[in-house]
Amino acid sequence: MTGNDDLFARAQAVIPGGVDSPVRAYGSVGGTPRFIASASGPYITDVEGREYVDLVASWGPALVGHAHPVVVDAVIEAARRGLSFGAPTRGETELAEEIRRRVPAVQKLRLVSTGTEATMTAIRLARGATGRDLLVKFAGHYHGHSDGLLAQAGSGLATLALPGSAGVPAAIAAQTLVIGYNDRAAVEAVFAAHPGRIAAIITEAAGANMGVVPPHPGFTAFLAEIAHREGALLISDEVLTGFRASASGYAGVLSAAGEDVTPDLVTFGKVIGGGLPVAAVGGRADIMDLLAPIGPVYQAGTLSGNPVAVAAGLATLRLADADVYRRIDAAAHVVADATSAALAEAGVPHVLQWAGTLFSVFFGDAVAAGVPDYATAVTQDAAAYGRFFHAMLDAGVSLPPSSFEAWFLTAAHDEAALARIVEALPRAARAAAAS
Ligand code: PMP
């Protein structure tokens, strides 16, 4: 069996839903997910040989394009030296230094393998540091799939319209207080209701798992201020935005806007592994030093800091100079402008929202005035997006198969790739308009 439909049927017989991560299943847009055979630069090719311009970029990591030769060579060289040692390597220190160089809030850093582990560890550290249990998170923010973080978590849960996950003990869910994003009064109220009991606020540096929903000006600084006033910590989750929204993540975007915020802990993933599994938690040295083996907060990983994965991440970050971010930003604006123009021409109400070089498009009258939070994000016209998505796919452009995700450009999206996207847009916009 080699055809796409055959492969999906075969996968479904052995893998739940046929996928190893839910959003890949095209649940909200319908149809059969494409099985990918290879990817290069801005393109991916499915098992039937169809090539698409890719706007998923492996959900973020492929910052410099797929299979960049410098990254692939670094991976091959590292693999030749051995796949994993379970012992420290020079590359781990170099990657930690590179991240610290770019993000002032990071004094020390530990590498893990997934964003889920990074946020899980950050929360354990916050609880260990403060001696408190409660965690504040924002509706629509996704921080991975650990028990305490799946309440109103955006991303795949939003795509599947799930409020949370089965299998999470009520006692654990009760430790997470979920409030609306960009809502200062809700933040004040949650601290007032639980005095001395909140360990941390965790926030996506900019919301990007309910579509792109940036913090209102001053909101992140306000979070740091109130957390610190109340003896709690601020955890900024830059797993998605890190080294993508800008060279120094969304912190860099805020800083450029004159809003300097120093979170106590920051989590990273995606780009820092360049397509292989690397993530990290970093921040204040005094808090990071609470980690074992020198502190009482335990965390570990057989493959943490894996040398091949670290080589991919280091090579990616070393390529990611100012020019890379300029190219990604320019490409994102070409796509965003053309999308907006095509939708306007077809009479489709929509709004574009940005977080640095990241953007997404919300469809529908209900959201056209802007999306500040999850309660608004869920009112978007997901069916219109589904029609748009499939028309683009038919024309050889692979968008995220969910209206709750950012569109990811890479530094490899050159004029030819962008032209293909722009050409596909008018018909897709008309498909979105035709209900
Ligand atoms: N935090 C954020 C902001 C994310 O976007 C993601 C993944 N999309 C995660 C955490 C979890 O990362 P992972 O999928 O590597 O566990």
Boltz pocket constraint, residues with backbone or C-beta under 6 A from the ligand:
constraints:
  - pocket:
      binder: B
      contacts: [[A, 59], [A, 113], [A, 114], [A, 115], [A, 116], [A, 117], [A, 119], [A, 142], [A, 143], [A, 144], [A, 145], [A, 155], [A, 204], [A, 209], [A, 237], [A, 238], [A, 239], [A, 240], [A, 241], [A, 269], [A, 270], [A, 279]]
      max_distance: 6.0
